[in-house]
Amino acid sequence: MHFSGVPEPHMKRYAPEHYMCRRATEPLILDGRLDKPFWADAPWTAEFVDIEGDLKPKPSKRTKVKMLWDDEYFYFGAELMEDQIWATLTERDSVIFYDNDFEIFIDPDGDSHQYYEFEINALNTVWDLLLVKPYRDGGPAVNAWDIAGLKTAVHIDGELNNPIAANRSWSVEVAMPWKSLLECASEGRRPTPGQFWRVNFSRVEWQAEVKEGRYEKVINPATGKSYPEDNWVWSPMGIINMHYPELWGYVVFAGEGIDEHFTLPQDETIKWQLRKLYYRQRNHYAEFGAFSEDLALLMGEDTWMIQPQIEVTSRLFQLSAPSMDGSSTFYIREDGKLWKE
């Protein structure tokens, strides 16, 4: 087996965004609008930033999201400020990010394997898929997987594909049934109040111009191809790659008696530090053709709260560290799978 390198994200500190997801108090009638009573009690997320975080300027167009949940659905509402509202793809499971789009990523159990990706454009065309592993760990993406019972709607504040319209924004409503999200959830169960799932959102934005009365992507004359898209996200990744589930935000499912103040559990920092060692092991293999048994080499000059153990064979490795209370142990292996025993 060949192990590719895994670039280590540029993170000054481990501090993903978090969101307290409140209970819905009424059924949702989807029309794409977020200015109705259903969403009134749901707070907005922080505004999206560039996928690389502080390395890049603030996005030129605002994006923010609301979430709610009940016994049947996980609800998402997104508002995307936009003066160029266009879309071209109409067939389900098209590669939606070839248009401007809004994307949802969900890793229910936070092990970085078995997670979901969802994309939608302003035509309300969707692409939903399941990732067995991140692409860095060999994938694959299961494109045939569908969210059974999915409900979506788009509202256009302006006109779609009309450059002379007074365009302001487009908004999205998504209702994902728990029964379709439990395939990758811990013990196959929906969340209970106080638990969190790992979630992130991405907005893909292409440079466009008006030619002969319609929007077209701007072509870079040096390459003959369109300029690279912008990627704007809720919780910054520190790398141009959404498929690092360990960097996604924490969505805490609120309920009666649940404190809405969130403090990152120390066990999450332990898991992050094991993940950093996984990056370095994979990069060591890519450079030298073998995993290292030298923890001091892997840990370098960084400050660590863990004292990890390491096991290495010619083709495999396993790193471990005890949980904060010492009642269990976290493990990570060469394909990025992270678990607790």
Salt bridges, closest charged atoms under 4 A:
GLU8 OE1 - ARG280 NE 3.09
ASP31 OD1 - LYS36 NZ 2.51
ASP35 OD2 - ARG33 NH2 2.75
ASP41 OD1 - ARG22 NH1 3.19
GLU47 OE1 - LYS58 NZ 3.92
GLU52 OE2 - LYS56 NZ 2.56
ASP71 OD1 - ARG23 NH2 3.04
ASP71 OD1 - ARG190 NH2 3.45
GLU79 OE1 - ARG62 NH2 2.86
GLU82 OE2 - LYS61 NZ 2.49
GLU82 OE1 - ARG203 NH2 2.98
ASP83 OD1 - LYS61 NZ 3.09
ASP111 OD2 - LYS337 NZ 2.66
GLU117 OE1 - HIS243 NE2 3.53
ASP128 OD2 - ARG92 NH2 2.43
ASP137 OD2 - ARG136 NE 3.16
ASP137 OD1 - ARG282 NH1 2.73
ASP146 OD1 - ARG92 NH2 3.67
ASP157 OD2 - ARG168 NH1 3.68
GLU173 OE2 - LYS36 NZ 2.70
GLU187 OE1 - ARG189 NH1 3.37
GLU205 OE2 - LYS61 NZ 3.07
GLU205 OE1 - ARG203 NH2 3.30
GLU209 OE2 - LYS211 NZ 3.76
GLU216 OE2 - ARG214 NE 3.38
GLU246 OE2 - ARG136 NH1 2.90
GLU246 OE1 - ARG275 NE 3.94
GLU260 OE1 - ARG22 NH2 3.25
GLU268 OE1 - ARG198 NH1 3.82
GLU268 OE2 - LYS271 NZ 2.95
ASP302 OD2 - LYS276 NZ 3.38
ASP302 OD2 - ARG280 NH2 2.59
ASP335 OD2 - LYS133 NZ 3.32
ASP335 OD1 - ARG333 NE 2.69
